[in-house]
């Protein structure tokens, strides 16, 4: 006779009720006010709290409170603000001037070498400030642009990088113009930091934050080792308990067992989280590995005529390992408690005896 066993996680209505009761807290926690300050166009400095979001593009406005509770939120944008900082995390400054508008994705590239620019009023994100130059960026729906600003009172200047297709006949050819290479060479000579090392760095640098920021550090004659940075990832390990129950299905003497207690299964978990924004930590990509063991015992007694009875007993040992990625979003992200939801795809292998 075929016997089928269904180990399954026990439903936890108490946990569901707990999450429902917490729902007002979750809704309230959508804001993320952190200490910071704003400098207005008039030059006034306002100390308080800024709603720190996981900005994938440079913000055009921020929400500000003078106190964390009891004060109304104010909006500051490019018409009222010249600078704002979430203390120790991110800072932005006002910029009025041209930015390049040439597309950078291969399927959107132009078939000519003309430069398209637009005059805008925006906030630039500050990545590094040094004794010679500052390094900034601006990201919108089109692309990310990097800027450099000399500390002589001049305005930020975009580091130019452009790709386009040749307009000739026959097969198209991708043309790449790395104007930022010449701009960085000029700055290295201007600030007398030119050397074979920095020249090699500039010539091999791609147009990305990591490569460019290393060169800016050399222009400012400082190293990243001297700066305190927050890692963009974390690793963790832990001990977990899960409640499982095994049952028989179909026509079998144990399908209506009078004893099939839940098993408390111990396990261990190892993983690593990579954050979209290392300071906000709202969204993370997680890779997790688990290992667990569980033992089940199912018993049943059948009564027969004249007081006879038959005792049935079945034991099962289960060992499971699993690994898989998860996409995690934190709805509430305090130091001592975190509430999150996620989606995962996991590969598991179980051995039964």
Order of alpha helices (4+ residues) and beta strands (2+ residues): beta-beta-alpha-beta-beta-beta-beta-beta-beta-beta-beta-beta-beta-beta-beta-alpha-alpha-alpha-beta-beta-beta-beta-beta-beta
